[in-house]
């Protein structure tokens, strides 16, 4: 369940995270009307399309770094202490942005680059994902014994009983090689890379100026559908499908119909609905990243779980 909550955090981050956005004098967010994309104010490089450039020139005084100090995106540096001083930007965001640009220049498409780098990050974090999946499977095994211990000490609130209960729980964790805080810790190890990558995408204007097949990388599905490009419905359906599958195959349930599992099911349903609605507002570049990495995660989880079952 912790994993699902982190997915929700990631979606909220996509819509309102560390990326800053331009706003007018009435504090209304500036949006590119032709794409539906909110315009970031802390970009790392200069846009090239006349449409975006016109918007940025109009609000140049509100940018974190003025346009005249920014270089072309294709020549983005992996380190810029002159314009950006924060450790988060210097150590995480800029190196990832530089990698996206370099691979984009190599393959000739920034949309492909976003997907490739997203998969590379998943591969780098594969050892952590394997460990998390194993922890999840072990937690399923110990659920019946945990329920037995809970029943054994039900209504016993004295200190001695609670200490005995804690000792039995710790012995159970040790028996099945489960760390009660391990999966949470592993998730938070992954978060900086994922969040940094998403912020890097948002802060590179060149990504949102390009296209991939029938999709414009800066356009949101809502605007795409309004303009008559019904291929965007395919993109939305893929976001919903891969999100649903990632929840389904990553869920840590025992099938016992407990109150906790009912709450988890309700929370999962809420998050899938939330992400489905949010998908209409995601720029295509981020939507493509979401689909590819979620799809990879589903396949990865299925393979790991099958190998664990084969060893039993």
N, C-alpha and C positions, 0 to 999 in steps of 0.2 A: 504493500500500500504506500510505503514511503516513496517508492519509485514513481508511483502515479502522481503523488503530490508534487514531486519534482518536475514532472512533465507539465503540470499545470503552472508551476512557477515559471517554467521556460516560456510558455505561451504568453503569460502576463508580461514577462521580460521583453518578448518580441514587440509587444504593443506599447510598453511604457518603461522600458528598462533604462540602462545607462546612456543610451543614445539620446542626445538632446535634440529638440525640434524647434524650427523657426516658428515664431508667432508674431502677429501684427500688434499694433498699438493697443488693441482691445483684448490682448492675450488669447486671440483665436489662432489655433494652429494653422500654419500655411500648408496647403495641400496642392499638389500638381493636379489640376482639374482633368487633364487628359489621361492620367494614369491612376489617380486615386491615392498615390503615395504621399505620406506625410514627409515634409522636407527636413532632413537632419541639419542642425546648425553646427555640429562639431565634425564636419567632414575632414578626411585626411588628405584629399587631393582635389584638384580643380575639375569641375565637369566640363565636357566638351560640346554637348548638344546645345544648340541655340536656345531651346526652350528652358532647360534647366539653368543655363548660364544667365539668362535674362532674370529668372527668379532670384538667383543668388546675388546678382549685381544690384538688384533692387533692395535687398536686405543685407548687403555686405557689412554694414556697421554692426549687425546683430550676430555675425558669425564668430565662433570662438577664435578662429584664425582667419584674417582677411584674405580674400581671393588672391591679392598680389603676392602674398607670402607662400601660397600653395603651389606645388608643382603638378605636372601632368600625372594622371593615375598610372599610366603605363611605366613611368619611371619612379614609382613610389619607393621610398627607402624603408628598410626594416627598423630604422632607429632615427628619431628626430627629437633631440633634446632641446632644440631651439624653440619649437612651437608647442611641444607637448612634454610636460614634466612628470605627470603622474606615473607611478610604477605600474598600475593596471594597464595603462595604454602602452607604455614602453615595453613591458615584459610579455604581455599577452596579445593585446589587440593589434598593434602595429606589425609584429612578426607574422601573425596569421593573415593580416591584410596583404602584406608583402608576398606571402606564399600564394594567396589566391590570384594576385596580379601576375606573378611569374608563371604560374601554371596556365593562367588564362592567355597570356601572351604566347605560350608554347603551343597550346591546343587551338588557339584562335577563337575562343569563345569563353566569356566569363561565366555563363550559365553552367557550362560543362565543368569549369574550374571549381565553382561552388560545390557541385556534387562530388567531384573527385576529392577535394580537400575534406569535405564532410566524411567521406568514406575512410580517408586516411586517418582522421582523428578516431573514428570508430575502431580501426584496426590497431592503432597505437594503444587504445584503452581496452583492447580485447582481454588481456589477462585479468583486469578488474571486473569486466563483465562476466567472465567465466566464473570467477570467485563468487560474485553476487548471485549468479544463477544456482551455483552449488549450495550456497547458504539458503536460498529460497527453497530448494528441494529438500534440504535437511530439515528446515523448519516445518515442512509438511509432514515429515516422518514423525516428528516429536509431538505433533498436536494432540493425538490421543492420550499420551502420557502426561502432557501438560494439563489436559482437562481432568485427568484422574487426580493429579496433585491439587488442582483447584478445588475439586469436590472434597478431597480429604481434609482440607483446611478451611472449608467454607464455614463462616460464622466464628472462626477462631481468630480473634483480633489481639490476643495477648502477645507480648514481646517474644516469649519462648516459641510459640507456635509460628510466628512470622519468621523468626530466625531459622527454624527447622524447614519451613517452606522454601525460604531463600536458598538454603543449602541443597535441598533436593533439586531445585530448579538448576542450580549451578552444576550439579553432578550430571543432570540430564543434558545440559548444553555441552559439557565436556565429553559425554558419551557419544554424542552425534556430531562433535566438532563444529558446534554452532557458536558464533559470537553474537550476543544480543545486540551489540552496537556496530557490528562489522559492516552490515549492508548499508547502514546509514553513513558510516565513515567513508566507505568506498564511493557512495553516490556523491558526496561532497568533494571527493578528490576529482571527480569528473566535471563537476559543475563549472569551475573556472574556464576550462577549455571550451566547453559548449557555449557558455555565455559570451566568452571572448570572441569566439568564431562568429556568433550571431551579430555581435556589435560591429565586428570588422566588416561584415557584409553591408550592414546599414550605413557605414561611414565611407563607403567607396562609391561615388556617383557613377563611375564608369560601368559598374555592374548593372545598374538600373537603366542605363542607356541602350543596352544591347538586346538581342533577341535570341531565342532558341526555338527553332522550328516555327510553329504558329503562335508562339508566346512572346510577348514583350516582357522583359525581366523586371521592369518597374511597375507594371500594371497589376492591379489587384483583380481577382476574379470577378468581383462585383462590377467594376468598371468595364472589364473585358466582356462580360455578358451583356451589359447595357449597350456596348458598342456593336453587338451582333456577332462576336466571336464565341460561338457556343462550345468550342473546344475547352473553354475554361471550366465548364461543368465537369469534364473528365478530371481536371486537376483537383477540383473540390472533392469529388468522389474518391480520388486516390488518397487525399489527405485524411478523409473520414475513415476509409477502409484500413489504411496502414495504422492509423491511430487506434482503431478498434482492435485490430489484431495484436498490436503491441500490448494493449491492456489485457486481452484475453490470454495470450500465451505467457505473459509475464506475471499474471495474478498468482498470489500466494494463498490459495484456498484449499480447503480439505473436503469440501462437499458435504459438511455436516449440518448445514442450515443453521448455524449458530447466529446469535444476535450480532456478533462482530462481523460475520461474513455478510449479513444483510446490510449492515452499515457500509461495508466496503463496496458492495454491489451498487448501493445508492450513490456513493461518492464517485464511483467509476462512471456510472451513467451520467451524472452531472458533468463530469469533466469531458466526456466524449461529446455531449451536447454543446458545452462551452467552446471546445476546440472546433467543432463543426461550424458554429456561428462565426468564430474568430477567423476561420479559414478564408472567408469572403473578403477580409480586410488585409490579408497578408500579400505583400508584393510577390510576384511570381518567383523571383530568385530565391526567397526564403521558403516559399511553398515547395519548390523543387528539392531544396535541401531537406525539408521535413519529410517528404515522401521517400526519398532515396535512403536516408539514414534510418527512418522507422522501418522501412522494408528490410534493410540489412539487419536491424536489431531483431526482427521477427524470425528471419531465417537463422540467424546466429543462435537465438534462444532455443529454437526447435532442435537444431543440431546438437547443442550442448545437453539438452534434456534427454534426447535419444541415446546419446553416449553414456549418460549417467545410468539410464535404465538398463542398457546392455551390460554394464558392469555389476548390476545387482544379481 
